[in-house]
Amino acid sequence: MKIHFHGAAHGVTGSKHLIEINGKNILLDCGFFQGKRKLSYEMNKYFSFDPKSIDAMILSHAHIDHSGNIPGLVKNGYTKKIYCTDATKDLTLLMLLDSAHIQESDAEFFLKHQKSLQPEIPIEPLYTMEDAEKSSTLLVGKKYHERFEVLPGIFCTFYDAGHVLGSAVILLDFLENGKEKRLIFTGDLGREGKVILRDPEAPDSANYIITESTYGDRFHEPFPEMRGEMGKVVSETAQKGGKIIIPSFSLERTQEIVYDLHMLYKENRTPKIPIYVDSPLATNLTKIFQSHPECYDEQTRKDFLNVAEDPFQCLGYLKYTRSVDESKALNFHQGPCIIISASGMCEAGRIRHHLRNSVEDPKNTILIVGYQAEHTLGRRIVERRPFIKVFGEMLRLRADVKILNGYSGHGDANDLVSFIQKVNGLSCIFIVHGEISQSEGLLKRLRKVNPKWIIEIPKMGDVLDPETLLSSV
């Protein structure tokens, strides 16, 4: 077996790992690279492998940095099946259609304003909504713990990753030189005690593991503390008469924020100001959440389902907007309110319009509730740069900036180490999906757990053979 690392190596976006087993090629994830616009365009436009050479694909979950370039893969010749969980299948079509719509809308905007903006990248979309619909027909949904044959002699089982609805830890079973082998790909691991979803579950044994490391050297605050901090931000900003602008990933984070605001309102812990979810995608995704209650954890059932209450509604205070006119009207909203909008890293979507209209007013608060990759607008806001560029316009960042990293859907250092310790028989660990400081931090922690493990932090383009690594020790 050889592992080809084509994305999310020494970085956190564009997850793509090609597994070569007995002459067959299996692609794990096909995500969008996110970062500087020109570099992102080139990284997503051109593949570092031949899509036609892939015999099967397995998708860990629907987040765009894991699924977003599936239409590009199909445009370049991939025609085989794409396996994922049932919930991921339902979510991915919406995610890809939204990605295509954003690209088409951005192309139209830049074409209209190209004389003033002088975009650094070509204005045509990488793929269209038609491409997204075509690629989604290849998705094949499977249930958790259902062992199925991906290719002759290669079997897959999905375990709950606890990261987003439908997210999966991928377990591959196969024979190599007459010996049974097992490979785990964590995808993105969630956290224990996370609201809505069940905790991550680890397969009992494996030979090799490819693990994420987004927070491999950091620790999160407990979720209950985050809810309290959220209430504090809302209260303080409302008292000033300002808006709380929350850039949020449409998938999972938006539903978590709505859930916590609902609980704060129920418990009278914060002023009940209007809440707007200004993202058609988040609105549609929430409907899929409502249709998959089998994925909820026991606490969510206790708080809501057992009393026949919808966790994603807050009657009288919460509105899901759809039309462009409804979105634009929020610019003229008088008085305090909460606006939750995508994208989570502020690189696309309606959030940029809200930032353009809010960042220069000191009464407002920009509330960051998720990871912000390097070179994104969200990262520049987190760094509190005095000026930020939105739609080519330099704006002074006068609004307050609050950061609640504890809302992250990624496990922290303790979660990652705990998960790996539950897997018996490990010999090789490959650390991906993390900035180098976080990957190195996780490596140091794992070496303390078991000095005998072979641990690698592969770079983009590396091709590693676990058995070769083991024989060289």
N, C-alpha and C positions, 0 to 999 in steps of 0.2 A: 504494500500500500504506500502511496505517495500523497502528500497533501500539498496542493498548490494554493498559495495565499495571494488572492487577487484584490482584496479589499479589507478594510477595517483592520489593517496591520500597521502598528505604530500610529493609530488614529481610531476614531469612533464612528465613522460613517462609511457607507458603501460596502456593507458586508457581502463578501463573495469568497467562498472557499471551495475549491474543486478537489474532490476526493477520487483518486485513481485506484480502483480495486480490480485486480485480475483483468486488466485491459479495458475496463469499463469506467466511464467518467460520470460522477454524480456531483451536481452543483448544489451546495448548501447556501441558500439565500442569493438574492440578486438585487442588492440595494443601491439607492442613489447616493452618490458622493455629494456632501454638502460642505460648502466653504466659499472661497473667493469665486465670484461669478464666472470669470473666464476659465479658471482652472476647473471648476465644477462642470462647466459645459464640456470641456475636452475630456475629462475623466469619465463622464457619463455617455459621451458620444461614441467613444472608441473602446472596444473590449480588448483586454490583454490575452484573450484566448479566443478560439473559434467557437461561437455559439453552436454551430452545426455539429461539433464534436461531442456535445453533451448528450448522454444517453438518458438521463433523468434528472429532475430537480426536486429538492425538498425545501420547503419554506418554513422557517421557525415561527414567524409571526408577521402581522400586517403592517408594522411601522415602515415608513417610506425608506429609511436607511437600510432596510432589509428586503423590501419588496419592490421599491420604486422603479427599478430598471428592468423589470420583467417584460414590459412592452418593447423596450429596446432590444432585449435578448431575442424576442420573437421576431421583431423586424429584421434582425440579422441572421435568421435562419433556424432558430430553435422551434421544434414542432412536437416535442414529446410531452409526457405528463408532468404536472407540478403537484406534488403531494403536500398536504397541510391538514390542520384540524378543520372540523366542520365550521366552527366559529370564524377561524382565519379565512376560510374560503368566502364566507359571507361579507367579511370586512374588507377583504383585499380588493374586490371589484370597486367598491366605493372609493377606497384610497387611490387606486390607479386612475379612476375617472376624474377625481378631484385634481390629482397631479397633472393630468393632461389638460384639464380646464384652466388651471393656473398658468401653465406654459402657453396655451393659446391666448389667454387674456394678457399675459405679460408681453407676448410678441406683438399683440395689437396695440398695447399701450406704448411700447418702445418705438413702434413704427410711427405712431402718431406724434411722438415727442422726440424723435431721434435727433433733430437739429439742436435741441437744447440739452438733451441728456448725453448724447454721443456715447451710446452703450459700447462696452468693451467686447461684447460677445455678439455672435450672429443673432438675429431676431427671430429666426424660425424655431418652433418648438421641437424638442427632441423626439416627441411622439404626440399623437393626437388622441382624442377620445375614441375614435374608431379603432386605433391601435390598441388602446386599453381594453376595450370590449373584446376584441379578437383574442388577446392574450389571456383574458380571464376564463375563456372556454377550456383552457388546458388544466385548470385547477381541479383537483380531486380531493374531496374532503374525507378525512378519517377520524375515528374516535380515539380519545385517549386510551392507552393500554391495548389497542388493537394492533396485533403484530401482522404486518403485511409484507409481501414481496415486492421490492422496488424494481429489481432486475434479477435474473436467474441467480439464485444462491446468495442474494443480498437482501436482508430483511430489515425493516424499520419498525420501531415502536415509539409513540409519542407519550411523553410524560408532561404533567402540568408544570410550566415554568413560573407561573404566578406573576408574570410581568404585565401583560395586557390580556384582554379577553381572547382566548384561543391560543395564547402563546405556548410554545412547546419546547421542551428539551428533546433533542433527537438522539435516539439510540440506534446504531447500525450494528447488525450481527452478520458475520460473513466468515468464510473459510479462506485461509491464506497458507499455502504450502501444507495443506492437510490439517492445519490447526485452527480451532475456533478463535475468532478475534471479535472484540467489541470496541466501538468508538462512540464516544459521547460528544455531541455539539450542544453547548448550553443555550445557543442563541443569546437572548438577553434574560438574565435571571431576575426574578422579582425579590420581594422582601417578605420576611415573616411578619405577620400582623398587619399586612396591607389591607386597606378597606376594599370592599366589594368582592375581591377574588380570593381563591384558596392559596395557601402557602406553596412555595416551590417543592417539588418532589424529585428525589434523586434516584436513578437506577441503582440497584444494589451492587453491581460490579461492572468493570470495564477495564480494558488494557490501556486505552488512550483517551484523552479528553482535550477538546478545544474549548477554552473558557473565555468568556468576556471579562473585562477588567476596568469598566468605566469608572468605578469607585474602588479600585483595588487597594488604595492606600488612604482611604477616607472612611469616616464613620458618620452615619445619619442620626439626626435627632429622632426620638420616638414619634410615631404618628399623632398620638394625642396632643403632644406639645405643638405640633404643626397646626392643628385645628385651632388651638388657643392663640397662636401667633397670627393666624389668618384673621381671627376675630379682632385682634388688637389693631392690625393694619386697617381693616374696614372701619373700625370705630374712630380711629385717629383721622383718617382721611375724610370720613363723613362729617366730622366735627368742623373741618376746614372748609367744607362745601365742595370738595374735589371729587374727581373720578378715580376709581381704581382700575387700571388697565392691566389685564392679565394675558400676556402671550402664552398660549397653551396648546399643546399637541391635541388635535381633535380626537385622537384615539387614546382613551384611558385617562389622561391627565384631566381633560375637561370634565369627564364624568366624575372623577374623584373630587374635583373642586366643587362641583355642583352638589355632590353628596355631603361634603363637609359644611358648605354654606347652609344647606337644608337643615343639618343637625344644629348648627349655631342658631338658626332662626327658630327652630322648634324649642330649643332650650333658652331662648331669649337672652343670648349671650352677646349679641351685637345688634346695632340698629338695622331695621328691616328696610333697607334701601332697594331700589329696583336692580334686578340682575338681568343682563342680556348676554345670551350666548350667540355671538354674531359670527356664525360659521355654518353654512349649509351642510358642510361635511359633518361637523360635530352633531348637528341635529339629526342627520340620517344615521350616523353611527350609534347615537343614543337609542334609536329605535331597535338596532340590532342587539344592543345590550339588553333592552327590555325583552327581546325574544329569546334570550339565552340565560334564563334564571338558574339553569342547572350548573352554571359556572360560578355562581355566587358562593361566598363563604357563609358560615353559620351566623356570624354577627350581622351581616346584611339581612339575612332572613329574619333574625330576631328584631332588628330595628325597623324593618319595613314590610317585608313580604307577609310575615305572620299577622300583621295588622292591616293587610290589604292596602298598603300605601306605596306609591311609586317613589323610589329613591331619587329619581332624576326629574322630579317636578317639585315646585315650591309654590303652590297655587297662590295667586295674588301678587307675587313678587318676581317670578321668573318668566322670561319670554325668550323663546328660540326664534331668532330672525332668519329670514330666508332671502328676501329680495334685496337688490342693490339699493332701492329707495329706502327700505327699512334701515339698512346699514348706514346710509348717508345721514338719515335723520338723527342718528345718535350723536353726530357732530354738534347738533344744536340742542342737545338735552340740557335742561336747566336743573341744577342741583346735583347732589351726590348720586352716584350709581356705580355699578360694577359691570365692566365689559370684558367678557372672556372671548378671545378670538385667536384664530390660527394665522400664521404657523408658529410653532413653539419656539423656534429660533429666530423669528422675525424676518425670515428671508423671503417670504412670499405671502400672498393672501391679504385678507382685510386688515390684519393687525397693523400693517404698515401705514394704512390710512389713519387708524386711530392714534398711532404714535405721532404721525405728522401733526395731528390736531391737538395733541395733549402734552408733548414732552417739554414745551416751553412755559407751561403754567406751573408754578411752584405749589399750587394747591393740590395738584394731581399726584398720584403714586403709580409708578410702574412696578408691578409685583411679579418677580421672576420665580417661577415654581418648577423649573426643569433645567436640565443640563444644557449649556450653551457652548457649542463647539467653537474651536478657534476660527477666527476670520469671519464670523457671522455678526450680523447686526446685534443679535442678542448678547453676544460676548462683549461687544463694545459698550452696551448699556450696563452690563454687569461691572465692567471696568470703570464705569462712571466717567467716561471721556467727556470733556467739556462740550464738544460738538459731535453730533452724529449725522450721517448722511442718509436721508430718506427720499427716494424717488429723485436722486440727483441734487437735492436741496440740503444745504448745511443748516442744521438746527441746533440751537443751544439747549443742552440738557439741563433744564431747571427743575423738572419734576423730581420728586423724591424717588429713590430706587430702593426697594426692599427685596431681599433674596431669601427664599424659603427652600433651601436645598433638601430639606427633609422630606419633601413631597416626591423626590425622585422614585421612579418605578424600578430602578436598578438596585440590586443588592449592594451593600457596602462591603468593606474588607472582611468583616466578621461573617457576613452571609456567604460570601464566595468561598472562604476557607472552610466554613462549616459544611457547605454543599459538597466540596471535593473530598472532605474527610469521610463522608458517608459512602463513598464509592470504593468498594474493595477491589484489590488486584491491580491498581494503577501502576504503570511504569513510566509513561510519558505524558507531560502536560504542555500544551501549546497555549500561550496567553495572547489573546487578540482583543480587538474592540476596546482600546483604551489609549489615552495619551501616554507617552513613554514613561512619565513619572509614575503614573498609576500602575502600569504593567510591571515596572521594576519593583514597586512597593509590594505588589501581590507576590511576585517571585520570591522576595526576601522572606515574606511571611510563610510561604509554602515550604521553603528550604528548612525553616525551623521545625515544621511539622514532620517532614520526612526528607532527610538529606539524600536518600537513595533515589528519589524521583529525578528523572531527566526532565528539565524544564527549559523551554525555549520561548523567546519572544520574537517571532518571525517578522521579517520586513516584507513590504510589498514586493511580490515577484519571487519570493523564496519558495523552493520546493524541498520538502523534508520527508524523509522516510524514517518512521519510528524505529524499525528494526535495525537500520543502519546506525542510528544514533545509539541504540542500546549496545550493539556489538562493538562500538568504538570506545566504550567505557572500560 
